[in-house]
Amino acid sequence: MSARELAGDFDLEFDRLSGGHVEELSKLATLTGCDLGELILSTPSSAQKGTLRIGTELIATKFSRRRHLSVCLECWAEDI
């Protein structure tokens, strides 16, 4: 099962969820019991054109050839 399918099973819009939209993150926080503030902070989102925000870090995307972000979940969990 993909993350997109799992989100759909819980009536979450995957693209909005993965895009950091607060409304979808709020639904996820309610479903999982997670703190919404922490969830917002740890979800990648567009900060401005060519820049991605992950937590308090800004990452320039203009040099990346990848269209999708991949992270080690264990490493990410250590950072939050």
N, CA, C and O atoms as CSV, one atom per row, in Angstrom:
chain,resi,resn,atom,element,x,y,z
A,1,MET,N,N,0.845,-1.169,0.000
A,1,MET,CA,C,0.000,0.000,0.000
A,1,MET,C,C,0.896,1.239,0.000
A,1,MET,O,O,1.858,1.323,0.764
A,2,SER,N,N,0.575,2.176,-0.847
A,2,SER,CA,C,1.347,3.412,-0.939
A,2,SER,C,C,0.835,4.435,0.084
A,2,SER,O,O,-0.261,4.290,0.628
A,3,ALA,N,N,1.632,5.451,0.331
A,3,ALA,CA,C,1.213,6.527,1.228
A,3,ALA,C,C,-0.024,7.236,0.669
A,3,ALA,O,O,-0.904,7.650,1.425
A,4,ARG,N,N,-0.084,7.372,-0.649
A,4,ARG,CA,C,-1.231,8.003,-1.299
A,4,ARG,C,C,-2.505,7.184,-1.042
A,4,ARG,O,O,-3.554,7.748,-0.730
A,5,GLU,N,N,-2.412,5.867,-1.172
A,5,GLU,CA,C,-3.572,4.998,-0.923
A,5,GLU,C,C,-3.992,5.054,0.545
A,5,GLU,O,O,-5.182,5.114,0.855
A,6,LEU,N,N,-3.017,5.033,1.437
A,6,LEU,CA,C,-3.309,5.083,2.871
A,6,LEU,C,C,-4.012,6.393,3.228
A,6,LEU,O,O,-4.991,6.395,3.974
A,7,ALA,N,N,-3.513,7.492,2.699
A,7,ALA,CA,C,-4.158,8.787,2.957
A,7,ALA,C,C,-5.598,8.765,2.451
A,7,ALA,O,O,-6.508,9.233,3.135
A,8,GLY,N,N,-5.799,8.224,1.260
A,8,GLY,CA,C,-7.143,8.148,0.697
A,8,GLY,C,C,-8.080,7.319,1.545
A,8,GLY,O,O,-9.261,7.643,1.664
A,9,ASP,N,N,-7.563,6.244,2.142
A,9,ASP,CA,C,-8.395,5.405,3.013
A,9,ASP,C,C,-8.911,6.177,4.227
A,9,ASP,O,O,-9.951,5.834,4.790
A,10,PHE,N,N,-8.185,7.218,4.628
A,10,PHE,CA,C,-8.593,8.023,5.776
A,10,PHE,C,C,-9.155,9.379,5.352
A,10,PHE,O,O,-9.226,10.316,6.148
A,11,ASP,N,N,-9.551,9.461,4.087
A,11,ASP,CA,C,-10.170,10.664,3.535
A,11,ASP,C,C,-9.264,11.889,3.631
A,11,ASP,O,O,-9.731,13.003,3.866
A,12,LEU,N,N,-7.960,11.669,3.445
A,12,LEU,CA,C,-6.986,12.758,3.405
A,12,LEU,C,C,-6.526,12.946,1.969
A,12,LEU,O,O,-6.347,11.967,1.245
A,13,GLU,N,N,-6.333,14.178,1.552
A,13,GLU,CA,C,-5.833,14.457,0.215
A,13,GLU,C,C,-4.313,14.433,0.248
A,13,GLU,O,O,-3.684,15.329,0.809
A,14,PHE,N,N,-3.727,13.407,-0.353
A,14,PHE,CA,C,-2.288,13.185,-0.256
A,14,PHE,C,C,-1.469,14.372,-0.754
A,14,PHE,O,O,-0.502,14.765,-0.100
A,15,ASP,N,N,-1.836,14.951,-1.897
A,15,ASP,CA,C,-1.058,16.060,-2.437
A,15,ASP,C,C,-1.068,17.263,-1.501
A,15,ASP,O,O,-0.050,17.934,-1.331
A,16,ARG,N,N,-2.215,17.531,-0.900
A,16,ARG,CA,C,-2.286,18.644,0.054
A,16,ARG,C,C,-1.546,18.294,1.351
A,16,ARG,O,O,-0.902,19.152,1.954
A,17,LEU,N,N,-1.640,17.068,1.759
A,17,LEU,CA,C,-0.941,16.614,2.961
A,17,LEU,C,C,0.568,16.717,2.775
A,17,LEU,O,O,1.268,17.272,3.622
A,18,SER,N,N,1.061,16.184,1.673
A,18,SER,CA,C,2.500,16.215,1.429
A,18,SER,C,C,2.995,17.610,1.064
A,18,SER,O,O,4.196,17.875,1.109
A,19,GLY,N,N,2.071,18.506,0.701
A,19,GLY,CA,C,2.427,19.887,0.405
A,19,GLY,C,C,2.413,20.785,1.627
A,19,GLY,O,O,2.699,21.978,1.525
A,20,GLY,N,N,2.082,20.223,2.782
A,20,GLY,CA,C,2.121,20.982,4.027
A,20,GLY,C,C,0.908,21.858,4.281
A,20,GLY,O,O,0.992,22.806,5.062
A,21,HIS,N,N,-0.226,21.565,3.639
A,21,HIS,CA,C,-1.430,22.364,3.861
A,21,HIS,C,C,-1.970,22.102,5.265
A,21,HIS,O,O,-2.229,20.959,5.642
A,22,VAL,N,N,-2.130,23.164,6.019
A,22,VAL,CA,C,-2.494,23.061,7.434
A,22,VAL,C,C,-3.811,22.323,7.648
A,22,VAL,O,O,-3.951,21.575,8.616
A,23,GLU,N,N,-4.782,22.526,6.751
A,23,GLU,CA,C,-6.083,21.865,6.920
A,23,GLU,C,C,-5.925,20.341,6.906
A,23,GLU,O,O,-6.516,19.644,7.730
A,24,GLU,N,N,-5.127,19.831,5.969
A,24,GLU,CA,C,-4.920,18.378,5.888
A,24,GLU,C,C,-4.079,17.889,7.049
A,24,GLU,O,O,-4.342,16.821,7.602
A,25,LEU,N,N,-3.059,18.668,7.426
A,25,LEU,CA,C,-2.223,18.278,8.563
A,25,LEU,C,C,-3.041,18.247,9.852
A,25,LEU,O,O,-2.803,17.414,10.726
A,26,SER,N,N,-4.001,19.156,9.962
A,26,SER,CA,C,-4.881,19.167,11.135
A,26,SER,C,C,-5.714,17.892,11.199
A,26,SER,O,O,-5.893,17.314,12.272
A,27,LYS,N,N,-6.219,17.457,10.052
A,27,LYS,CA,C,-6.975,16.196,10.009
A,27,LYS,C,C,-6.085,15.029,10.436
A,27,LYS,O,O,-6.508,14.164,11.203
A,28,LEU,N,N,-4.842,15.015,9.931
A,28,LEU,CA,C,-3.906,13.937,10.282
A,28,LEU,C,C,-3.585,13.974,11.774
A,28,LEU,O,O,-3.536,12.929,12.421
A,29,ALA,N,N,-3.370,15.158,12.319
A,29,ALA,CA,C,-3.078,15.291,13.749
A,29,ALA,C,C,-4.229,14.751,14.584
A,29,ALA,O,O,-4.011,14.075,15.590
A,30,THR,N,N,-5.445,15.048,14.170
A,30,THR,CA,C,-6.627,14.555,14.884
A,30,THR,C,C,-6.692,13.030,14.827
A,30,THR,O,O,-6.969,12.373,15.831
A,31,LEU,N,N,-6.436,12.475,13.643
A,31,LEU,CA,C,-6.491,11.012,13.483
A,31,LEU,C,C,-5.416,10.286,14.286
A,31,LEU,O,O,-5.657,9.198,14.810
A,32,THR,N,N,-4.232,10.885,14.381
A,32,THR,CA,C,-3.100,10.189,14.986
A,32,THR,C,C,-2.782,10.607,16.411
A,32,THR,O,O,-2.016,9.935,17.101
A,33,GLY,N,N,-3.367,11.715,16.856
A,33,GLY,CA,C,-3.052,12.208,18.191
A,33,GLY,C,C,-1.736,12.958,18.252
A,33,GLY,O,O,-1.228,13.231,19.340
A,34,CYS,N,N,-1.173,13.296,17.090
A,34,CYS,CA,C,0.079,14.059,17.040
A,34,CYS,C,C,-0.183,15.527,17.347
A,34,CYS,O,O,-1.288,16.030,17.140
A,35,ASP,N,N,0.833,16.198,17.838
A,35,ASP,CA,C,0.764,17.630,18.059
A,35,ASP,C,C,0.806,18.338,16.701
A,35,ASP,O,O,1.745,18.134,15.932
A,36,LEU,N,N,-0.193,19.159,16.400
A,36,LEU,CA,C,-0.281,19.824,15.106
A,36,LEU,C,C,0.934,20.711,14.840
A,36,LEU,O,O,1.452,20.728,13.724
A,37,GLY,N,N,1.385,21.435,15.835
A,37,GLY,CA,C,2.554,22.309,15.667
A,37,GLY,C,C,3.794,21.542,15.254
A,37,GLY,O,O,4.520,21.966,14.354
A,38,GLU,N,N,4.044,20.411,15.909
A,38,GLU,CA,C,5.202,19.586,15.561
A,38,GLU,C,C,5.048,18.981,14.174
A,38,GLU,O,O,6.017,18.868,13.423
A,39,LEU,N,N,3.831,18.597,13.844
A,39,LEU,CA,C,3.562,18.026,12.530
A,39,LEU,C,C,3.793,19.064,11.438
A,39,LEU,O,O,4.387,18.752,10.406
A,40,ILE,N,N,3.336,20.278,11.649
A,40,ILE,CA,C,3.556,21.348,10.677
A,40,ILE,C,C,5.046,21.616,10.518
A,40,ILE,O,O,5.542,21.756,9.401
A,41,LEU,N,N,5.756,21.688,11.637
A,41,LEU,CA,C,7.187,21.985,11.599
A,41,LEU,C,C,7.980,20.914,10.862
A,41,LEU,O,O,8.958,21.229,10.185
A,42,SER,N,N,7.577,19.659,10.983
A,42,SER,CA,C,8.360,18.576,10.385
A,42,SER,C,C,7.901,18.162,8.987
A,42,SER,O,O,8.455,17.232,8.401
A,43,THR,N,N,6.889,18.854,8.452
A,43,THR,CA,C,6.391,18.529,7.122
A,43,THR,C,C,7.037,19.447,6.090
A,43,THR,O,O,6.967,20.667,6.233
A,44,PRO,N,N,7.664,18.893,5.052
A,44,PRO,CA,C,8.242,19.745,4.007
A,44,PRO,C,C,7.173,20.625,3.364
A,44,PRO,O,O,6.054,20.176,3.118
A,45,SER,N,N,7.524,21.875,3.097
A,45,SER,CA,C,6.584,22.779,2.433
A,45,SER,C,C,7.358,23.790,1.605
A,45,SER,O,O,8.540,24.030,1.850
A,46,SER,N,N,6.698,24.372,0.636
A,46,SER,CA,C,7.321,25.397,-0.194
A,46,SER,C,C,7.386,26.684,0.608
A,46,SER,O,O,6.377,27.161,1.128
A,47,ALA,N,N,8.591,27.240,0.701
A,47,ALA,CA,C,8.766,28.491,1.431
A,47,ALA,C,C,8.636,29.671,0.476
A,47,ALA,O,O,8.006,30.677,0.801
A,48,GLN,N,N,9.225,29.543,-0.680
A,48,GLN,CA,C,9.161,30.528,-1.758
A,48,GLN,C,C,9.621,29.813,-3.009
A,48,GLN,O,O,10.061,28.666,-2.930
A,49,LYS,N,N,9.534,30.447,-4.147
A,49,LYS,CA,C,9.908,29.779,-5.387
A,49,LYS,C,C,11.367,29.295,-5.303
A,49,LYS,O,O,12.284,30.073,-5.041
A,50,GLY,N,N,11.548,27.998,-5.531
A,50,GLY,CA,C,12.886,27.415,-5.528
A,50,GLY,C,C,13.439,27.086,-4.157
A,50,GLY,O,O,14.620,26.767,-4.020
A,51,THR,N,N,12.584,27.162,-3.130
A,51,THR,CA,C,13.040,26.887,-1.766
A,51,THR,C,C,12.041,25.983,-1.053
A,51,THR,O,O,10.830,26.200,-1.113
A,52,LEU,N,N,12.567,24.973,-0.380
A,52,LEU,CA,C,11.764,24.026,0.385
A,52,LEU,C,C,12.099,24.212,1.862
A,52,LEU,O,O,13.268,24.339,2.226
A,53,ARG,N,N,11.079,24.227,2.703
A,53,ARG,CA,C,11.293,24.350,4.149
A,53,ARG,C,C,11.031,22.988,4.789
A,53,ARG,O,O,9.986,22.375,4.574
A,54,ILE,N,N,11.994,22.534,5.573
A,54,ILE,CA,C,11.814,21.337,6.391
A,54,ILE,C,C,12.223,21.734,7.803
A,54,ILE,O,O,13.399,21.972,8.077
A,55,GLY,N,N,11.249,21.800,8.683
A,55,GLY,CA,C,11.522,22.292,10.029
A,55,GLY,C,C,11.931,23.746,9.953
A,55,GLY,O,O,11.197,24.576,9.415
A,56,THR,N,N,13.098,24.057,10.488
A,56,THR,CA,C,13.588,25.438,10.436
A,56,THR,C,C,14.631,25.617,9.334
A,56,THR,O,O,15.222,26.689,9.207
A,57,GLU,N,N,14.859,24.578,8.543
A,57,GLU,CA,C,15.854,24.634,7.478
A,57,GLU,C,C,15.229,25.035,6.144
A,57,GLU,O,O,14.128,24.597,5.810
A,58,LEU,N,N,15.925,25.856,5.397
A,58,LEU,CA,C,15.525,26.205,4.042
A,58,LEU,C,C,16.490,25.532,3.075
A,58,LEU,O,O,17.707,25.625,3.238
A,59,ILE,N,N,15.953,24.864,2.084
A,59,ILE,CA,C,16.771,24.108,1.127
A,59,ILE,C,C,16.469,24.623,-0.276
A,59,ILE,O,O,15.321,24.601,-0.719
A,60,ALA,N,N,17.505,25.086,-0.969
A,60,ALA,CA,C,17.333,25.540,-2.354
A,60,ALA,C,C,17.140,24.318,-3.244
A,60,ALA,O,O,17.889,23.346,-3.146
A,61,THR,N,N,16.143,24.372,-4.103
A,61,THR,CA,C,15.841,23.228,-4.965
A,61,THR,C,C,16.323,23.415,-6.396
A,61,THR,O,O,16.212,22.495,-7.206
A,62,LYS,N,N,16.854,24.584,-6.723
A,62,LYS,CA,C,17.197,24.844,-8.117
A,62,LYS,C,C,18.337,23.977,-8.636
A,62,LYS,O,O,18.486,23.827,-9.849
A,63,PHE,N,N,19.144,23.406,-7.750
A,63,PHE,CA,C,20.245,22.563,-8.193
A,63,PHE,C,C,19.897,21.075,-8.172
A,63,PHE,O,O,20.697,20.242,-8.597
A,64,SER,N,N,18.715,20.746,-7.683
A,64,SER,CA,C,18.297,19.355,-7.583
A,64,SER,C,C,17.582,18.922,-8.858
A,64,SER,O,O,16.745,19.651,-9.388
A,65,ARG,N,N,17.915,17.746,-9.338
A,65,ARG,CA,C,17.231,17.192,-10.499
A,65,ARG,C,C,16.035,16.344,-10.094
A,65,ARG,O,O,15.214,15.980,-10.936
A,66,ARG,N,N,15.936,16.031,-8.815
A,66,ARG,CA,C,14.837,15.194,-8.327
A,66,ARG,C,C,13.566,16.018,-8.187
A,66,ARG,O,O,13.603,17.186,-7.798
A,67,ARG,N,N,12.455,15.397,-8.506
A,67,ARG,CA,C,11.168,16.079,-8.373
A,67,ARG,C,C,10.489,15.700,-7.064
A,67,ARG,O,O,9.538,16.364,-6.652
A,68,HIS,N,N,10.961,14.639,-6.399
A,68,HIS,CA,C,10.345,14.178,-5.162
A,68,HIS,C,C,11.398,14.115,-4.071
A,68,HIS,O,O,12.558,13.797,-4.331
A,69,LEU,N,N,10.999,14.412,-2.884
A,69,LEU,CA,C,11.879,14.381,-1.730
A,69,LEU,C,C,11.876,12.989,-1.119
A,69,LEU,O,O,10.813,12.405,-0.907
A,70,SER,N,N,13.044,12.461,-0.838
A,70,SER,CA,C,13.161,11.184,-0.143
A,70,SER,C,C,14.034,11.398,1.083
A,70,SER,O,O,15.092,12.021,0.996
A,71,VAL,N,N,13.599,10.890,2.210
A,71,VAL,CA,C,14.365,11.031,3.438
A,71,VAL,C,C,14.392,9.706,4.178
A,71,VAL,O,O,13.515,8.861,4.001
A,72,CYS,N,N,15.396,9.538,4.998
A,72,CYS,CA,C,15.465,8.384,5.896
A,72,CYS,C,C,14.569,8.726,7.090
A,72,CYS,O,O,14.860,9.669,7.826
A,73,LEU,N,N,13.497,7.980,7.288
A,73,LEU,CA,C,12.541,8.289,8.347
A,73,LEU,C,C,13.158,8.170,9.732
A,73,LEU,O,O,12.783,8.905,10.645
A,74,GLU,N,N,14.098,7.253,9.893
A,74,GLU,CA,C,14.750,7.107,11.184
A,74,GLU,C,C,15.603,8.342,11.505
A,74,GLU,O,O,15.599,8.835,12.633
A,75,CYS,N,N,16.339,8.837,10.488
A,75,CYS,CA,C,17.144,10.043,10.662
A,75,CYS,C,C,16.247,11.247,10.950
A,75,CYS,O,O,16.553,12.074,11.809
A,76,TRP,N,N,15.144,11.330,10.221
A,76,TRP,CA,C,14.218,12.441,10.386
A,76,TRP,C,C,13.646,12.425,11.801
A,76,TRP,O,O,13.541,13.469,12.445
A,77,ALA,N,N,13.278,11.241,12.282
A,77,ALA,CA,C,12.719,11.119,13.631
A,77,ALA,C,C,13.720,11.575,14.680
A,77,ALA,O,O,13.330,12.158,15.692
A,78,GLU,N,N,15.012,11.317,14.455
A,78,GLU,CA,C,16.039,11.759,15.392
A,78,GLU,C,C,16.132,13.274,15.442
A,78,GLU,O,O,16.453,13.848,16.483
A,79,ASP,N,N,15.846,13.928,14.305
A,79,ASP,CA,C,15.968,15.379,14.227
A,79,ASP,C,C,14.780,16.133,14.804
A,79,ASP,O,O,14.895,17.314,15.131
A,80,ILE,N,N,13.624,15.453,14.934
A,80,ILE,CA,C,12.457,16.161,15.480
A,80,ILE,C,C,12.192,15.726,16.886
A,80,ILE,O,O,11.251,16.209,17.516
